[in-house]
Amino acid sequence: MFNWKNRRILKQCRESLHGGRKWLRLNRDLLPDKQVADFQAKLDALEVSIKAGQAKEAAAQVDKLQDSVGRSEEHTSELQSPCNL
């Protein structure tokens, strides 16, 4: 059975993955190497969850990305959590 809610969550997670990669590309030079590696590992875990079609796991990975960024309001659209659906 096809689940539209999971599909919508995965779509938002893909958008978060894209936004996270963009954020990292723009801020890489400003961050310590360990923080860059940690953020990249979280992006990789998110990508694995998305490819596997695991909506709940992908949403949890997005939350971890948000926590690690400590972002301001201007980054909300780039790393939007699908948990608020």
Contacts in CASP RR format, 6 or more apart in sequence:
PFRMAT RR
TARGET T0000
AUTHOR 0000-0000-0000
METHOD contacts of the structure
MODEL  1
MFNWKNRRILKQCRESLHGGRKWLRLNRDLLPDKQVADFQAKLDALEVSI
KAGQAKEAAAQVDKLQDSVGRSEEHTSELQSPCNL
3 55 0 8 1.000
5 55 0 8 1.000
5 85 0 8 1.000
6 53 0 8 1.000
6 55 0 8 1.000
8 82 0 8 1.000
8 85 0 8 1.000
9 55 0 8 1.000
9 56 0 8 1.000
9 58 0 8 1.000
9 59 0 8 1.000
9 82 0 8 1.000
9 85 0 8 1.000
10 50 0 8 1.000
10 53 0 8 1.000
10 55 0 8 1.000
10 58 0 8 1.000
10 82 0 8 1.000
12 62 0 8 1.000
12 80 0 8 1.000
12 81 0 8 1.000
12 82 0 8 1.000
12 85 0 8 1.000
13 46 0 8 1.000
13 49 0 8 1.000
13 50 0 8 1.000
13 55 0 8 1.000
13 58 0 8 1.000
13 59 0 8 1.000
13 61 0 8 1.000
13 62 0 8 1.000
13 82 0 8 1.000
14 50 0 8 1.000
15 80 0 8 1.000
16 46 0 8 1.000
16 62 0 8 1.000
16 65 0 8 1.000
16 78 0 8 1.000
16 79 0 8 1.000
16 80 0 8 1.000
16 81 0 8 1.000
16 82 0 8 1.000
17 43 0 8 1.000
17 46 0 8 1.000
17 47 0 8 1.000
17 50 0 8 1.000
19 78 0 8 1.000
19 79 0 8 1.000
20 39 0 8 1.000
20 43 0 8 1.000
20 65 0 8 1.000
20 78 0 8 1.000
20 79 0 8 1.000
21 43 0 8 1.000
22 78 0 8 1.000
23 69 0 8 1.000
23 71 0 8 1.000
23 75 0 8 1.000
23 78 0 8 1.000
23 79 0 8 1.000
24 36 0 8 1.000
24 39 0 8 1.000
24 40 0 8 1.000
24 43 0 8 1.000
28 36 0 8 1.000
31 39 0 8 1.000
35 68 0 8 1.000
38 68 0 8 1.000
39 65 0 8 1.000
39 68 0 8 1.000
39 69 0 8 1.000
42 61 0 8 1.000
42 64 0 8 1.000
42 65 0 8 1.000
42 68 0 8 1.000
43 65 0 8 1.000
45 61 0 8 1.000
45 64 0 8 1.000
46 58 0 8 1.000
46 61 0 8 1.000
46 62 0 8 1.000
46 65 0 8 1.000
49 57 0 8 1.000
49 58 0 8 1.000
49 60 0 8 1.000
49 61 0 8 1.000
50 58 0 8 1.000
55 82 0 8 1.000
58 82 0 8 1.000
59 81 0 8 1.000
59 82 0 8 1.000
59 83 0 8 1.000
62 79 0 8 1.000
62 80 0 8 1.000
62 81 0 8 1.000
62 82 0 8 1.000
62 83 0 8 1.000
63 81 0 8 1.000
63 83 0 8 1.000
65 79 0 8 1.000
66 79 0 8 1.000
66 81 0 8 1.000
69 75 0 8 1.000
69 79 0 8 1.000
71 78 0 8 1.000
71 79 0 8 1.000
END
